[in-house]
Amino acid sequence: MHYLLIYELCEDYLERRGQFRDEHLSLAWKAADGGDLLLGGALEGPADRAILLFNSDSPDAAEAFARVDPYVTNGLVERWSVRKWNTVAGEAAATPVR
């Protein structure tokens, strides 16, 4: 199953992220190398949200990631949520429907 971790970013996210970016990216690549995180990144124009796509049997991996992410723990993320994403089309769809 696929889960989206959706971050709502603070207004000065771009200015503040530098001091936490290495730790955040290390955590993200560890999750990716472990197979939980498929993709992640911030939206642009404006940079007010970020989305991370997790591949997991439950929302637990995404929730655990958010709880320790330095962007969250240091206030760059004002709110976050995890939503199940019913992927049905494409090579990586969790539940393909033709």
C-alpha positions in Angstrom: 0.0 0.0 0.0 1.1 3.6 -0.5 0.9 6.3 2.1 1.5 10.0 1.6 3.2 12.0 4.4 2.1 15.6 3.8 3.9 18.4 5.5 2.6 21.9 5.8 5.7 24.1 6.0 6.3 27.3 8.0 6.5 30.6 6.1 10.3 30.9 6.4 11.0 27.2 5.6 13.5 28.0 2.8 15.5 30.3 5.1 15.5 28.0 8.1 16.0 24.5 6.5 19.8 24.8 5.9 20.8 24.0 9.5 18.6 20.8 9.6 18.8 19.7 5.9 21.7 17.2 6.3 20.0 15.4 9.2 16.7 15.4 7.4 18.2 14.0 4.2 20.1 11.4 6.1 16.9 10.2 7.7 15.1 10.3 4.3 17.8 8.3 2.5 17.9 5.7 5.4 14.1 5.2 5.0 14.6 5.0 1.2 17.4 2.5 1.5 15.2 0.4 3.8 12.5 0.3 1.2 9.9 2.4 3.1 10.3 5.7 1.3 9.9 5.8 -2.4 10.0 9.5 -3.1 10.1 12.7 -1.2 10.4 16.4 -1.8 9.0 19.9 -1.4 6.5 21.5 -3.7 7.6 24.6 -5.5 5.9 27.9 -6.2 5.3 28.4 -3.3 7.3 26.1 -1.1 4.5 25.6 1.4 4.2 21.8 1.4 6.3 18.7 1.1 5.1 15.2 0.2 6.8 11.9 0.9 5.5 8.7 -0.6 5.9 5.6 1.6 5.4 2.0 0.6 4.2 0.0 3.6 1.5 -2.3 5.0 0.3 0.5 7.4 0.8 4.2 8.0 3.2 3.4 10.8 6.5 4.0 8.8 5.4 7.4 7.6 4.2 8.4 11.1 7.4 7.2 12.7 9.4 9.1 10.2 7.5 12.4 10.9 7.9 12.0 14.7 11.7 12.1 14.5 12.3 14.3 11.4 14.3 17.3 12.4 12.1 19.5 10.2 9.1 18.5 12.4 10.9 18.6 15.7 12.4 22.0 15.0 9.2 23.6 13.8 9.8 23.9 10.1 6.7 21.7 9.6 3.7 23.3 11.2 1.3 20.4 10.6 1.6 16.9 9.1 -0.8 14.2 8.1 -0.6 10.7 6.6 -3.1 9.6 4.0 -3.5 6.3 2.3 -3.1 6.7 -1.5 -5.0 4.1 -3.5 -2.7 3.9 -6.5 -4.3 2.1 -9.4 -2.4 3.0 -12.6 1.2 2.8 -13.5 4.0 0.3 -13.1 4.4 0.9 -9.3 0.6 0.9 -8.5 -0.2 -0.9 -5.3 -3.5 -2.1 -6.5 -3.5 -2.0 -10.3 -6.8 -1.7 -12.1 -7.0 -2.0 -15.9 
